[in-house]
Amino acid sequence: MPPESASSANPFRSLSRRRQIRDGATTGLFATFTYIVLACAVVIIGKICFDGLPVLFKAEAPFVNTEFFTKKTMTLNQFYTAEGEMVRMDNDDYLAFKESNPDAVIKDHKAFSYAGGGIVGPLVGTMMLVIVCMSAALFIGISAAVYLNEYAKKGRALNAIRLSIMNLAGVPSIVYGLFGAAFFVHSPFFPVFTHTPDLEKALFTIPLWPTDGYLSFQGWGSSVLAGGLTLAVMALPVIIAACEESLKAVPKGFREASLALGATKWQMIRTAVLPYATPGILTASVLGITRVAGETAPIMFTAAVAGKDKLPWEDAKGSGLYWLSDMMTQSVQALPYHIYVVTGKLPDDPALKDMQYGSVFVFLLLVIGFAMISVYLRARFRNKLKW
């Protein structure tokens, strides 16, 4: 028998040479763009790792630069000795050196704020902001998605709400920052527990007997609560939209079978819908929060400061609920804002490179860590659920 021709082997293949060339060129063009994007990602991540790894890891034991994670951010001092040797010292080491060597010759002294020490302050502040953001955004976002998908009646009002949520997802981050500053920072309607209320700012205070404290409606100011809730508002559109899609993916038969067995509306949602939508909800939520955790503009207006000598719990006053309230209404350092300060606000100098490269690399590790958590949670829940 004669060998099969190309047309008999694949009857859908075009016999036109021009069409084949056009199809191959289109495929090659799409592949080129795809690999350009991948190459850019590899170059960026590779550059960050190449510059940041020497800052975090050392050739000798214990191999990890633990001081970079445990020391507070401080001023970096650079000077030359009488012999012409360049020396770089953190501010505490520099003060100790001057005290122990009062006659030492120090030439061409330069001080770089926020470029010495470590990043324990920005790390702690970032984690506190993320925790507040997650606590608010996940609860409100999932609740809103459940209502819109399971309870709300279809119609123009529902379509308008969904369109508004989609539009909010495209609002620039600096607008959210200004909103957070106006609503959470400067508004006096939010209460705090305190022993010494600010009578000039407070609308009114309520004595809390039998303690000597007050519930003072004086606002939060620039604080962890204001910054975390601003990030939560920013993350809500993404979380709501993604959670809705996850709920829609659950077959209607699950709902109908549950209701046919006598379950109430909430019992049906809790037992037959949410468990099967959980992988998608968790994935979308974690990735949404990962995005807002790297924002600088919102926290710059609502929570972040460039430098702080003490960690939030070290500077909190009172005990119990008053201590917690005082800690959560303090300004904090944050890693995105810290990177902005040491790279954009300070003069370009080789002395700053370690802090710049190390901070960016640690932030990259945090983002990758959140992404891995998302993948792990999705895989774990999907393995447990069989449709």
WOVEN-V485503 format. One line per field, one symbol per residue. ss: DSSP state (~ for helix, > for strand, _ for the rest). psi: psi as a letter, one per 40 degrees, with the letter a starting at -180 (. if undefined). Layout:
ss = ???
psi = ???
//
This chain:
ss = _____~~~~_______~~~~~~~~~~~~~~~~~~~~~~~~~~~~~~~~~~~~~~~~>______>_~~~~~__>>>>>>>>_____>>>>>~~~~~~~~~~______>>>>>>>>>>>__~~~~~~~~~~~~~~~~~~~~~~~~~~~~~~~~____~~~~~~~~~~~~~____~~~~~~~~~~~~~_____>>>>__________>>>>____>>>>>______~~~~~~~~~~~~~~~~~~~~~~~~~___~~~~~~~~~____~~~~~~~~~~~~~~~~~~~~~~~~~~~~~___~~~~~~_>_______~~~~_____~~~~~~~~___>__~~~~~~~~~~~____~~~~~~~~~~~~~~~~~~~~~~~~~~~~~~~~~~~___
psi = iiihiddddgeehhehddddddddddddddddddddddddddddddddddddddddiidiiedhgdddediihaihhhiiideehhhhiidddddddddegdeihhifhihhieeibafddddddddddddddddddddddddddddddddiiiaddddddddddddddehidddddddddddddeheehiihidgigdddhdiihhgieifiihhgeidahidddddddddddedddddddddddddehidddddddddeeiidddddddedddeeddddddddddddddddeidddddeddiidihdiidddeiiaibdddddddefiiiiidddddddeddeiihiddeddddddddddddddddddddddddddddddddhh.
//
